[in-house]
Amino acid sequence: MKLLLFLSAGQLHAQIMGGGKITLQREFTDSPDGQGNFAAFLQEARHPTYLLVDLIEEDFRQETVPHLSGSNRTSLLQRKFEQFYRGSPFHQATLMQRQKTGRRDDDMLFSALTNPALIKPWLDIMLAQQTPLAGIYSVPQISAPLVKNHPSKHLLLISWEKSAGLRQTYFSDHRLQISRLTPIRADLTFQQAVVKELSRTHQYLKSLSLLPSGQTLDVRLLGHSHDLAKLRLELPRSVDMHYDFADLEALAKQHKIDYRFTDSDASQIFLHQLAARPPQTHYANATHTHYFMLWQLRYALNLASATLLFGMLLWGAANLWQSSNDAAEAASLKTMAQLSQNEAQKITLTFPNTYAPAANMKAGVSAMRKLNQHDFAPGGILQPISAILDHHPQIELDELAWRMDAAEPVAPNTLADVPAQVITIKGRLIDFANDYRAALNYLENFQRQLAAQGYQVAVLAKPLDVSPSGSIADQREARTDALSFSLKISRRPAA
């Protein structure tokens, strides 16, 4: 959405546009009541604002200056502004062309709004309301795109703005040279004003040598088709001037302007042109556009945030797409998630309808913190056992199991309130033939090395029963698996 303002000598027109269409229009008179209503209007219309002025007090001067750059150029232009327009802060300098011979100086067009009092009251209201003003533009500036494709090198563009008057803007080689605004008296029609002022402007251009001697002046008239039909009959026939009649409806269609014209008022042509393609240069300074710069910064930050969010969504979508390639894993995860959800629902239903005591919650949190301080992954307990097995090649493992068990006996200097990790191994002693004593000594050495590493070792099954109740008389006929054994190995974190 954009707020477009059109300021003439007697009133201010405001309209809000979105998507190339007008959504709201208001008129404010140049009076205390009108300015008060404008201030109230701005409190609701918080949109980027573009101010277009059409005033008699706009001056144009052509000057050739040395071609400079940087601070030297800035200083030179500032001196020119002080020389030409000391009393007005609304000024600008436009480079028309750089000369191709000699020092290759710059041909500049200096212009200014010479009566700041016409603009300042409205501008003060906008600054007080912190309106994001993008710039202050004039109708001659906005006129340039309307003639850029015209074949004439000496063209006078004539338009009528109902609240301002008859505007005549002269272009040489499609570059703005000068512009005049003439108020139209109530007793004159649009056609009569054009006929009356056209001859004066023609003589004025020749007196300033802006129109070469003997050169035909091309005149392009903007208006409603009914007024243009009358002008065709009333304009004097002259070899010095050639007329080009531009119907506002056709011009609006050419520039994709969604507006229906009922008379020759061309204000909407310029306002839509400003909304679509605002010029780079304008009459406002940094103070006037301060809140617009803040608006641009906020917009840029919002855009960056949206871009980052969009990138994160794309990244997430890419990851999701990548994970979906493994259909079997996805199905398994879905089943596990459903089971977990069902289990959670069952557990939730068993919760008492009361809050847990603070002491219990504190004890639970403390226990969880203590458990989180220790690594209970199987690798931590298995790695030392594996290293000891590497030094006992005559032990072959058949089975190995790992579990956590809080009921295991507590060894000295270990944490009693932390579950023990328990490894159960089943294996065989090989390559001992009938030397059972050597086999038992080998296994006992294995147990001692485990104990030296801090493990608690309990024998679940020995390879040879040497207890008083056992019998060894027939061990020679024993099967080879008689040297099988089973051990329970446990360990708690050190205190």
Secondary structure, DSSP 8 states (H G I E B T S, - for coil): -EEEEEE-SSEEEEEEEETTEEEEEEEEESSHHHHHHHHHHHHH--S-EEEEE--S-EEEEEEEE----HHHHHHHHHHHHHHH-TT-S-EEEEEEEE-SSTT--EEEEEEEES-GGGTHHHHHHHHHTT--EEEEEEHHHHHGGGTTT-S-SEEEEEEEETTTEEEEEEEETTEEEEEEEE---TTS-HHHHHHHHHHHHHHHHHHTT-S-TT--EEEEEEE-HHHHHHHHHHS---TTEEEEEEEHHHHHHHTT-----SSSB-HHHHHHHHHHS--S--S--TTTTHHHHHHHHHHHHHHHHHHHHHHHHHHHHHHHHHHTT-HHHHHHHHHHHHHHHHHHHHHHHHS-SS---HHHHHHHHHHHHHHHTS---HHHHHHHHHHHHHT-TTEEEEEEEEEEETTS---TTB-TTS-EEEEEEEEEE-S-TT-HHHHHHHHHHHHHHHHHTT-EEEEEE-SS--STT---TTGGG--GGGGEEEEEEEE--B-
